[in-house]
Structures are given as structure tokens and as C-alpha cells.
Amino acid sequence: MRDAVIVEAVRTPVGKGKPGGALHEERPVDLLARTLQALVERAGIDPALVDDVIGGCVTQVGDQSLNITRNAVLAAGFPESVPGMTVDRQCGSSQQAAHIAAQGVISGAYDIAIACGVESMSRVPMGSNVLPGSDPFGVRLGERYPGGLVGQGISAELIAARWKLAREELDAFALESHRRAAGAWERGEFDREVAWTGQRDESVRPGTTAEALAGLRPAYYDPAMEQRFPEIGWRVTAGNSSPVNDGAAALLIMGADVAERLGLRPRARFHSFAVAGDDPLLMLTAIMPATEKVLARAGLTTGDIDVYEVNEAFASVVLAWQRETGVDADRLNVRGGAVSIGHPLGGSGARIMTTLLHNLEDRGGRYGLQTMCEAGGLANATIIERL
């Protein structure tokens, strides 16, 4: 079977998702366009050879509407013959874009594809695509879940309660995320993957302390939810959750035979894929069955994986996953994660895969596994193998 390989991967620094953030002034279509330009320039490839560009974006309204990926392809100066489409699998949108691109290459539908993603949360706030008076859930879903579904913050609280995760554990995880990300920047470990010289991930706080994190109030306290879910201990804060952010990332994916023909070096191959669903009330736990499913498909065990990237939407999510899998911290988010680096929704899957690739190379590892929780009780999981 034909191998789909990653030849190049780049990302922007991740900016704070608010006015005044480092990337706020740049429209998301232009942010993604610059990332696509950087990708093909680094690879030294003629963009006319690209069969398709698949981009992830969650809030597809306003500045991110009208198929932002196609618009970015044109804004990047690619030939008009290069198509583009935008996908939404919530936070895993650009990881799903990588699945589509790689599976297209494996099947023979594509020779060369780009997977990418973007989100400008400062310009297009999360949830702004839900219009006033609209009802995305309808009557029948309400009949299946008569108590009603809840927001992600409440789901993160329910996970903390179910896995008996103390506030101190969540804060300690967050502190370590910042320590790891700040250390990676200081050691130059992000330099190869970030296409913008002189800029760093803006949400990383090298000077944060356990005392500062402990002083933060619960972010999602709601008396009505306290009555409905008395088990909640209100442990989730802005400090042990991911912030809102702006950013983009892109990966150049092609057949191994195509890379050989073009004289390009394959850096990793897509080994296995999985997507899973789970309880939409807990919402963020599908990373557990997704991990189990992708390992089974790969014929591997948790011990075979050299590096894990589990999206840090909330510290409670990753810690619950770690409790279930038994994966040690030395192989998990070793350069920090979304709690510190940031979480630009539709751009995060491609950002994490870019980091995973470079981390595998720097550590001399063989297998890397990436998984992300997604709204609605969904998760993607991917295993790549360094070449």
C-alpha cells in the first residue's frame, strides 16, 4: 500500500486571542496564506503540483467564512488551479484535515496535498457562529438528553470530579506545561517549526507560580449547575485551562513515491488513524477510546510510542487520559501544550502535529501519537512514524 509522508511542516507563533494580541491585526485568511507560502518555500516545491488544500477552521463566520481555505490558497499566490476546502470537526478540525489529506494520498486520489488550519479567536470569537434564537440541537436530541448538554467548562469539571482530580493536581499540571514550553523556547526547540522569526508563543508565562495559579477563581461556577451536578468541586480555572488564541499551521503531505521522484526527503509517514465518539455530556473523554482504537489498528501498545501529544484543552482532560492509559509524563506533551502554548481551535491539530514531528526528530524517536478532544464527545487520534 502506498505510504503518505510528511515532507514539511510549519506553524505561526500562537498569539493571544484578543485585541492587542500579536496576530490580531492580521486577518485569518492572510495568516493562513502566509503559512501556506512559508510551507512551499521551505519545501522548494511548485505549488501548482498540489492536488488539494484541506484546512480546518471551527468558527466559519465573518472573517473566517466563505471557505477560508480556498481564499487563503489564492491569497498565497498559488495557481488558480489549486483547490481548497474547509472542514469542521471542532477542535480537531486540522487534525481531521491531515487525515483527509493523508488518506487521499494513500488511496491514490491525491499525489500531493496540504493539510492546514487557522483560527483567529481575537477577530472571530468562539460561538459567534451560533445566531441569537437559533437551536443547533433541535427537539430529538433534547429528548435523548433530557437534562440538556452542557458547555465544555462544565464537562471539564465533571471529568475532574469523576477521576477525583484535585485542584492542586490541575494547577501543578498547568505549571509544568508553562515550564516545559518556556524551556523549549529558551533551548531553541521551537525555532525550526515556527515560520515567523523573532516571535514566540504569546501565552507562555515563564514566571507563573503555584501560588498565582492557586489564587485564581473557578472559571465556570454556576449555581444552577451546582444543583444539577453536586459532585462538581469547582476546580477548573483560567490557569489550568487553555486560553483563547490566534494561529495557523500547515503540513505538506505526499506519496512516498512522489517525494522520491521530486528529490524530497520524507520525514515521517502516517501509520494509523482513528476517530471516536463518546458521551457528549462529558464531551471531552473520547480521546480515551480513540487512543485505544488507533493503537489496536497499528498493532502497537502504549509502550511502543516514543512521544505523545494530547491536546491540553483542560488539565483535567489530559490527567484523566493519563490515569486511564498509564503513560508516564516523560513522554507526554514534553514541550508543553495548549494550557501554555495556546489553543487556536481550528489551527491546533496541525500545530500539534508540527510540534510532534519536530519533537520526534529531535529525540530520535520512532512513533508519535496525537489525540485531541472535540466538542460533541468526539476525538481524532493519529500515529506517525519518523523516517
N, C-alpha and C positions, 0 to 999 in steps of 0.2 A: 504494500500500500504506500502511496506517495506521502512523504513527510511534509508537513507545513513547518517552516522555520522562521525564526525572528532574526532579521538581519540588522535592524537598527531600532532604537527606542529612545525617545527624548521626552522631556516634560518641562513645563514652566516651573519657576518657583511658585509656591502656593501663597497667595495673598490673603489678607483679611477681607472677609466678605462684607464690607461696609464702606460708605463714602469716606474717602481719605486713605483707603487701603492701596497697596502698591499697584494693583492691577485694575482698580475701579474705573479709571478714566478710559480704559481700552474696552471697546465693545466686544462681546464674546465671540462674534463671528471673526473679528480681526485677531483676537487672541488665538483662536484655533487656527486661523490662516497662517499666522507666524510660526506656529508649532509645526504645521504641515511643511512649510518651507524649510524649516530647520531640519526636519527629518530627511527629506530627499536630498538636501545639500550635504548632509553628513554622509549619507549612503553613496552619494555620487551617482544617482540614478535619474534617468529621464522620466519625469512624471507622466509623460504620455504612455508609458508602459503599464501604468496602474489600471487594473481592471475595475476596481470599485473602491470607494472610501466609505467605511461604515463608522458612524460616530454615535456616541452616547450623550444624551442630554436629558435631564429629568423635567425641568420646568420649561416646557416648549411653548412659551408665550412671550409677547413683547419682543425684546432684543434677541430672544432665542427661538422665535417662531419661524415658520415657513421653511422647514428643512434646513436648519442651520449648517449641517454638514455640507450639503451641496453649495450653499452660499460661500462657505469657507474655502472649498475647493477652488471656486472661481476667484475669490479674493486673494488666494495664494498664488495666482497666476498659472495654475495648471491648465492644460488644454481643455477646451470646452467638451471634448470627447470623454473626459474622465467623470463618471457619475458619482453620486454620493447619496446616502440615506441616513436618517437619524432614527435611533431606536431608544426605547424607554423600558428598561427593567429596573426602574427606580435606582437605588444607589449602585447597583451592579450594571448599569447601562453600558459602560465602556468595556467592562469585562465580557459582557454578552456580545458586544461588537467584536471583540477579539475571537470569541468562539465562532461567530458567523464568518469572519474573515478566514480563520484557520480551517474551519470545516469546508468552506468553499474551495480552498486550495487543495485540501485532501481529496475532495470529490472530483476535482478537475474542472469545476465551474470557473475558478479563477486560476491564473498563474501568479499574479501579484495583487495584493490587496493591502490597504491601510486600515488599521483599527485605531480609533481615537476617541476622545471625549472632551467635553468642556462644560463648565458651569460658572456663571458669574452671579453669585448669590448677592453681591452688592447691588447689581443692576436689576436682577430678576429674583426677587425674594422667594424662598421656598413656600409653596402653597398658593402663589399668586395666579396659578392656572385654574384654581377652583373658584368659579364665579359665585358671587353672592346669590343665594337662593337655589344653587344647584345641589344635586344629591347624587354623588358618584356611586353610592352603594345600592340604591333602589329598595324596593319593597321585599323582594325574595331573599336577599342577603340579610336584611334585618330580621326576617322570620327564622333564618338559620342561626343567627347570633342575636337572640332577643335582648340581651343586655347591651348590645352595641359594641362595636370595636373601639379601640382607644388609640391615642397618639403614641408615638414612639417613646417619648419620655416615660409614660406610664408603663409601657411594655418593658422598658429597661429596669424600672422599679420592680415590676413583677418578677423579672429574672433574678434580680438581686435577692429578692425575698425567697424565691423557690430554691436557689442554690446557696442560701444562707451566707451571702457575701456581706461582710461588714463594711461600713463606711470607710474605715481605716484601710481595708484592702483595696477598695476602689481608688482612694486617694494615693496610696502607695504605687499602684499600677500607673496612674497618671503621672506621678512624679518621675517614675522610671522612664516613661515614654519621652518626657521632655529631656531627661538626662541623656538618653540614647541619641535622640535626634540632634541635640546640641553638640554632643561629642562627635557624631558623624560629620556634621558641618565643619567642626574645628579640624578634624583629620582629613578633610578634603574628599570624603567618601561619596558626597553627592555631586561633586564637580563634573563628572563625566556625563551624568544623566540630565543635568539642568542646562537648558539651551541659552539661558539669559546670564551673561557674565556679570558678576558683581552684585547679584541679588540672591537673597536667601528666603527660605520659607518663613513667612512673617509671623506666624502664630507660635513658633517655637519660643519658649520662655526659659532661657538658661538659668535665670535667677530664682525661679519659683521654689517654694519651700513647702514642707509638710504642714507647717503652721498656717501658711497662706491658704493652702487648699482646705484645711480643716475649718477655716473661718468663713467659707462660702455657704450660703443658704441653699437648701434644696430647690432645684430649678423648676420642678413640676408639681409642687404641692397644690392639692385641690381638695377642699373639704368633701365634695360630692364623691370623688374617687376614694377618699379615705373611708367613707361609709360603705362603698361598694367593695373595696378591697382592704379590709382591716389588717391584712398581713403585711402591707407595704410599710417599710420603715423609713421612707423618705431619705434615701442615701445618695441619690443621683443629683449632682450639681453641675454647674457650668465647667468646673475644673476637672471633673472626671468623665466629661462627655467631649465629643468633637465639636469644634467651633464651626461657624459658617465661613465659607471661603470662596475665593475665585481661583481658577486654574485650568490648565489643559495639558494633555499628554497624547502621544501618538506612537504607534509601532508599525514598522514595515515588515510585512509577512508575505512569504512566497514559497513556492515549491522548492525543495532541496535541489532538484534538477535545474530549476531556473536560476537559482543562486550560483550553481556551478557554471552554467552557461554564461552568466554575466560576470563571472570572476569575483563574486561577492562572498564574504565569509559568513556562513550560518553560525549564529551564536547560541541558539537553543532551539529545540523542537517542541512542538505541542505533543505531549504524551497522552493525556486523558482529559476528558471533560465530564462535567455533571451539572445538573440543575435540580433543585429540590424544593418542595413546598412543605410547610409545617403550620402549626396553629397560628392563625392570623391575629389572635388576641395577644399571645406572647410575641408574635410578629418577627422577632429577631433571632430565633433559635434554629432556623433551617440550615445554618452553617454546620450544624452537627450531623444531620443525615446527609447533607451534601458532601461533607468530608468523608464520611463512611462510604458513600456511593462512589466517589471518584477514586478512592484507594482500592476498592474492590474491582473496579473496572481496570485499573492499572496493574492489578496483581501485586500491590505493594502494601506495606504496613506503615504505621506512623514512624517506626524507627528507621525506615528507608529514606525519609525525607530530610534533607540537609537544612533547608530554610523554609519557614512558614511565614506567610503574610496573611493575617486575619484582620480585617478592617476594624479599626477602633472607633466605631460609631459611638459606643459607650463602653467604659471599662468593664461594666458588668457582663456585657455580651462576650467579650474575649475571655474573661476569667471563667465564666460558666463553660465555654467551649474547652478551655484548658482543663477544667475539672473532669469533663467527660472524656477527653482524649488522652490525658496524662502526658501531653507534650511538655517538655521542660522549657523554661524561659530562655535558655541559651540559644534556642533555635527559632524563637518566636518574635517577630517584629524587632529584629535586632538593631535596626536603625531608627526606632521609634515608629509611631503610626499616626492615625488621624487625630488622636487626642492632642498631639503636639504639632505634627506637620500640617494638619488640616484636612477637611473633607469637602472638596468642591463637587459633591454629588455625582453628576454625570461624567466628570473627569477622573474620579477616584480609581475606578477599575484599571484604566490604562496607566495612571500614575503608579499604582501599587505594582503592576506588572513590570513597569520600567524599573522600579526600585528592586524588585525581586530578581530580575535578570542581572542587574549590575552587582547585586549582593552575592548571587551565586558565583559569578565570575571572580569577584574579589576574594571569596572564601574558598574557591576551588571545589565547590560542592557539585553534586550531580543532579539531584532532584529538588525542585521547589514547588510548594503547594500554596495556592492563593484561594481564599474564600471570603465572601462578603455577604453580610445580612442585608436584606432588602425589604422594603415596606410590603405589607400584604402577606408576610410569612414565607418569603422566598429567599433563595441563596444560589449563587453560582460557585462552582469550585473548578479549579484548573490545576493540572500538574504540567510543568515544563521540565525538560531535561537539557542541561547545559551540554554543548558540543565542543 
